[in-house]
Amino acid sequence: MRMLEGLRQFGLERHDFPTLLGNVATLLRMMTLNIDSRNTKRIPFIFYVWMLVSLFCYVYGFPISVFWFIFLRDEEEELLKKIIAFSQLTVCTGSVGMYLHMYWNKNKLNRIIDAYILCDSQVVPYSRMSRNIQVALKSVKKRAFIFWIFAMSQVVIYFMIRPLVLDRNSMKDYQLLWGLDPIVETPNFEISLFVIMMISTVSVFAPLNILVLLMVIVGYSEAHLLALSEELLYLWEDAEIDYQMQSPKNLQIDEFVKRRLENIIKSHAQSIEMFQQVEDLFRNGFAIQFMLNSVSLVACLMGGLQNTYVQTPFTLMLIGMDCFTGQNLMDASLTFEAAVYSCKWERFEKNNMKSVLLMLRNAQKTMQLSAGGVAFLNYACFTTIVKTIYSTYTAFQSSHVDTGETKELTTF
């Protein structure tokens, strides 16, 4: 029963912020990363062993083996395999780099999570703002859940199920590992299978869970902004209702508006400060990961979509979800800015008008995720990346690739 209740926490009906964080924290604890300082339980030792073995397999299976496979193994008719091996190396390096970056900065990450938890605890339960946050967080959890399931299904099929259900000859289509050639013989086959499965832990599972964490905390900033927008739109109406219900009427409407504006301004400033910490933590990791993923996609196209039919959509999805998350936050920020304009400020007294003007200045600084502070992650960024990747591919294809050398292989 306890296990069943734990699984229910991952359901869409449980979408409050502490539960969302608890879901992600459970996944990341398996990757030896504790993001919730409230959880003082030690991470089981077996998870540390699992991650160390996975990191060792990654170093052996990609940097070492790919270098040997590309530069030291001189075999004819393997150009296509080498291109695909290089594409896998780049995308996995970016993913592992993001995981190591988060692990190195885990104390800073814990402080950010604590700030978000504190912000959520300050929202009055069962209030309109609380309900609006819950509605927005349900959408956040739904898209994070769909993304995680879809991405994990691709990974499980490619890295785990596919090598098990196919015969040994199918392993010839995988990148060869240094010292394990020929791969179809025992024990080379079994060792290669184990290494491939362990690589997926550190190069795919951990970065996926970190991306889901980003979707949750940025999604809370989005939900918080949308809820504050609703509070602004109903500000004057709430003041009038409050005044009518008073007996005796000893509180003026302007005083009610002043107190509410002070709370909204404080809450908005807190949201900006928290998000800035998130941006500072992720921006450099995004820049490196986007660069490596773009190189990987160019190599995928060079290798042919028929040979990279799993890796190409997976890599595109990593870039796309970052841009999608950034676009939603930007839209919420613009919604808040529009709400400041529409809060019927013209009916306020002079001091309250000044408060609205101050809030408007802050609102005009749109909250946006960025890659290295250079490219803002949104739909325009995604289309630019896709166009740049395809342009680079066509340039290489026309100037460097001899089509006579790139014979089709069986599906990789």
N, C-alpha and C positions, 0 to 999 in steps of 0.2 A: 504493500500500500504506500509506503514511504517513497519507493522508487516511482510508482505511478504518479504520485503527487508532484514529484520532481519533474517528471516529463510534462505534466500539465503546465508547468511554469513556462514552457516553451511555446504553448499554444497562443493563438492570436487573441483569445479572450483575456489574457493577462498582458496588458500593454502599458501599465504604469511604469514610470522611469526606473525606480529601484529594481523592478522585475526585469526590465530590458537589460540593465547593467548586470544583474545577476546571471542572466542567460549568457551574455558575452563573457563575463568573468569565468564562468564554468568552462567554456570552451578554451579560453586562454590559459587557464590553470593547467590544462593538459599539455600546453606548450611551454610550461614552467614560467609563465608570466602572470603575476598576481596584480590586477589593476585595482582591486578593492581593498583599501587599507583597513576596512572594518572586518574583513575576513582574516583572522589571525591564525587560522589552521595552517600547518605546514603542508606544502605541496608534496604529495607522495614521491618517494625516492625513485620509484619505477619510471615516473615521467621524466626525471632528469636523465636517467639511463637511456630512455627512448630518444630524447632529443640529442644527446651526445652521439649516439649511434647514427642517428639521422644526419647530423652535421658531418660526421666522418664519411658516411656514404655519399653525401653531396659533394664534398671536396674530392673524393676519389672518383665519383661518377661523372662529374662535370669539369671542373678546372683541369684536373690531371688527365682524365681519360679523353676529354675533348681536345686538349692540346696535343696529346699523342695521336689521336685519330685524324686530326686535320693536318698537322705539320710533320709527323714522323712516320705515319703509315702511308706508304706509297703504293696504292693499289689503283688499277685502272677502273673506270666506270663507277667511281664512288664519289664524284663531285656532288651529286645531289644529296647523298647521305651526309656529307660534310657540311653542306649548307644548312640542312635541317638540324644537325647537331649544334651548329653555331647559334641558330635561332633559339634552340632550347636552352643553351647556356646563358644567353643574354636575358631572357625572360626570367629564368630561375635566379640568376644573380641579382636582378632588381628586387625580386620578392624576398630572397634571403636577406638582402641588405636592409630592406624595410623592417623585417623582423628583428634583426640585430640592432638596428637604430632604436626601435622601441624598447628592446631589452636593456640597452645601455642607458636609456633615459627613463627607466621605469619609475624612478622617484618623482620626476617631473610629471609623468603621466598620472601617478597617484594623486598628486596635488591638484591636477586639473579635474580628475574624477571627483575628488572631495569637494571642490568648488561647485561642480554641477549638482552634486547631491545636496549641498547646503542651499543652493538656489531653489531647488525643487521643494525642499522642506519648508521654505518660506511662503509657498503658495497656500492660500487658505483652502482646506479640503472642502469639496462639494460646492465650491464657488463657481461662478461662470467661467472665470479664468482657468480654474482647475479642470472643468469639463472640456473646455476648448483645447487645452493641452493634451488631455487624454485622447480626444478625437484625432488630433494631428499625430500623436505618437502611435496610434493604431495603424495609420497609413505607413509610418516609418517602419514599424515592426513587420508589416506585411511585405513591403518591398525588400527589406533586409532578409526576411525568411525566404522569399522566392529566389532572390539572388544566391543565397547560400546553398539552397537545395539544388538549383540548376547547375551552379559551378561545381559543387561536390559530386553530383551525378556524373558529370563529364570526367572528372578526375578519377573517380572510382572505376568507371568503365575502362578508361584508357590505361591507367597505371596498374590496376589490380585484377579486374575481371578478364580483360582482353588477353593478357599473357597466360592466364590460367586455362582458358577455354580453347585457345588455339594450340596447334602442335608446335614442336620445337623448331621446325623450319621457319615458323612465323617470326621467331626471335631474331632471325637474320636481318629483318627489316628495322630492328632497333639499333641505335648507336652502339657500337662495340665498346666494351670496357677494357682498359689496359690490363694485359696479362690474362684475359679470359677469352682468347681466340684459339680455336673455334668455339662459338657461343653455344652450339647445339649439343655439345658433349657434356657428360657428367664429370665433375661437379660444376663446370662453368655455367651451365644452364641454371642450376638452382641458385648459385651465388648471384648471378646477374638478375634473376627474378627478385631475390631478396633486396638487392641494392636499389633496383628500380622502385620497389614499393616503399622503402625507407626514405628515398629522396623526396617522394611526394609529401611526406610529413612536414619537412622544413621548408620546401620550396613552394608548396601549394596550401596545405592546411593552415599553417601559421599565418601567412600573409592574408589569406581569405578572412580569417577571424579578426585580424587587425583592421581590415577594410570594413567589416561589419561593425566593429567598435566605432570607427570613424563615422559610419552612417548613423549610429545611435546618438553619439554626442552632438554631432552637427545637426542631426534631426531634432534633438531637443532644443537647440538654439533656434531652429526653424519654427518649432511648435511654440516656443516662448514668444517669438516675435509676432506670430499670427494671433496668439491669445492677447498680447498687449495691444495689437491693432483693434481687436474687438472691444477692449476696454476703452480705448480712445473714442471709437465710433459711438459708444453708448454713454459717454461721459456726461454730456449735458442732460440727456434723458434721465440718467440715474440721479443727477443732482435735483432735477425737478420732482421726481418721485419721492426722493428723500425729504425734500422740503414740504411736500404736501402731506406726508405721513407724520411730520413732527407735531407734537402737542406738548407744551407750547412751541411756537416756531421761533426758537432762540438761535438757530444756526442758519446763516445766510447761504444762498446758493454758491456765491463766490468762495466762501470758506470751504465748502464741500469740494468744489472744483480744485481749490488750491491743495488740499490734502491729497486728493486722488492723483493730481499731476505730480506731486512730489514722489509718491510711491511709484508711479509709472516711470518717471525720469530715473529714479534710483535703480529700478529693476532693469531698465534698458541699458544703463551704464554698466551694470553688473554683467549683463548678457554680452555686451561688447568686450569687456575685459576678459571674460572666460573664453570667448571665441578667439581673441587675439593670442591667448596662450596656446590654443589648439593649432592655430595657423603657424605660430613660431615653431612648434614641435614637428609638424608634418611637412612644412614647405620644402625643406632641402631633400627630404626623402622622396617627395613627389617629383622633384626635378630630376633626380637620378633615375628613379623608376620609370618615369615617362620617357626619358631618353633611351634607356635600355629596351623598354617595351617597343618603342618605335623601330629601333634597329632590328629587334626580333621579328616584327611584322614584315619589314622589308625582306628579311631572309626567308620568312614563310612564303611570301609571294614568289620569291626567286625559286623556292623549292617546289612550288605548285600546290594549289589548294587541295588537289586530290591526295596529296601526301601529308598535308598539315591541317586536315579537316577538323581536328579537335583543338590543336594549339592555337590556330588563328582566331576562332571565335572566343576562346577563353581569354586570350591576351587583349582582344578588342573590348571584351566585357570588363576587364580590369580598368582600362582607360575610361570606358564609357560610364561606369558606375561612379567613378570619382567626379567626372564632369557632371553627371546627373545630380549627384549630391550637392555639388557646388552651385548648380543652376537653381535647385530648389531653395537653397539658403538665400541666394541673391533675389529670387522672386519674393520670398518672405520679407526680406529687408526692404524691397521696393513697396510691398504692401503696407508695411509699417509707415514708410515715408508718406504714402498716399493717405493713410489714416490720420496722420498729423495734420495734413491739409484739410481733412474732412471732419474734424472734431468740433466744428461750430465755434472755433476760437473767436470769431467776430463778436460773439455774445459775452465773452469773458471781460472781466475788468482788467485794467492796464497791467498789473503785476503778473496776472495769470497769462496774459498775452506774451509777456517777456519769457515766461517759462516755456510756453509753446515754441517760441522762436529758438530758444536754447536747444530744446529737444529736436527741432527741425534741423538744426545745424549738425547735430550728432547723427540724425537719421539719414542725412544726405551722404554720409560716409558709408557707402554700401558694404555690407559684410560679404566677403568673397574668399573662397579658398584659392590658393595660388600654388604654382610649381616654381619654387625658388624665388617668389616675388616678381616673376617676369610674366608668366602666362596665367591668367585667371581661368579657373576650371568651370566651364559652362558649355552650352551646346555649340557656341561659336568656336570655342577652343577644340572641341571634339572634331568638328568638321574640318577645321584647319589641320589638325594632326592627320586625319585620314587622307586629306588631299596631299599633304606633304609626303606621307608614306608612299602613296601611289605614284606621285611624281618622281620620287627617288627610285622607286622600283622600275619605272619605265626608262629612266635615265640609265640605270645599270643594265637593264635588259637590252637596250639598244646599243650600248657601247662596250660592254664587257662580257656578256654571256653569249657563248656560241651555242646555238640551239642543237647543234649536232653532238655536243658533249653531254647534254642533259637528257638522257634517256629516261623514260618513265620507269619507276620502280613499282613493286607491289605496294599497296597502301602502307604507309609508315605509321 
